[in-house]
């Protein structure tokens, strides 16, 4: 499902993480952040996607977006 197709794997993982954030799923966040790091997602790409999550999901999404950013920084170190 996450292999390259008409949409590449990194974009599919960004979508999966966005859904995890808006559904308030911490386990999903860890799993998909790890996959995005493996797929060479930049922090800037992640930040832009997180901005869309906050735009669509408000305050609750902001809390999970912060969790995703923290996980990205921790796993990238």
C-alpha positions in Angstrom: 0.0 0.0 0.0 2.9 2.4 0.8 5.0 1.5 -2.2 5.5 4.1 -5.0 2.6 4.2 -7.4 0.9 7.3 -8.9 1.6 8.8 -5.5 5.1 8.1 -4.1 5.7 6.4 -0.8 6.8 9.5 1.0 3.6 11.4 0.1 1.5 8.4 1.2 3.4 8.3 4.5 2.8 12.1 5.0 -0.9 11.4 4.4 -0.9 8.5 6.8 0.8 10.7 9.5 -1.7 13.5 8.9 -4.6 11.1 9.4 -2.9 9.7 12.6 -2.5 13.3 13.9 -6.1 14.3 13.2 -7.4 11.0 14.7 -5.2 11.6 17.8 -3.3 8.3 17.5 0.1 8.5 19.2 1.1 5.0 18.0 0.4 6.0 14.4 2.5 9.1 14.8 5.6 7.1 16.0 5.2 4.5 13.2 4.7 6.9 10.4 7.4 9.4 11.6 9.9 6.5 11.6 8.8 5.6 8.1 9.2 9.2 6.9 12.7 9.4 8.3 13.6 6.2 6.4 12.1 7.8 3.2 14.3 11.0 3.7 11.5 13.3 4.5 12.9 16.8 5.4 11.9 18.7 8.5 10.5 21.4 6.2 8.2 18.9 4.4 7.0 17.6 7.8 6.4 21.1 9.1 4.3 22.1 6.0 2.2 18.9 6.4 1.8 19.6 10.2 0.5 23.2 9.4 -2.2 21.6 7.2 -3.1 19.3 10.1 -3.5 22.2 12.5 -5.4 24.2 9.9 -7.9 21.3 9.5 -7.9 19.9 13.0 -7.5 23.0 15.3 -6.1 22.9 18.8 -6.3 19.1 19.3 -4.3 18.5 16.1 -1.8 21.1 17.3 -1.0 18.9 20.4 -0.4 15.8 18.2 1.5 17.8 15.6 3.9 18.9 18.4 4.3 15.2 19.4 5.1 14.3 15.8 7.7 17.1 15.5 9.3 16.0 18.7 9.4 12.4 17.6 10.9 13.4 14.3 13.7 15.4 16.0 14.3 12.6 18.5 14.4 9.8 15.8 16.5 12.0 13.5 19.2 12.7 16.1 
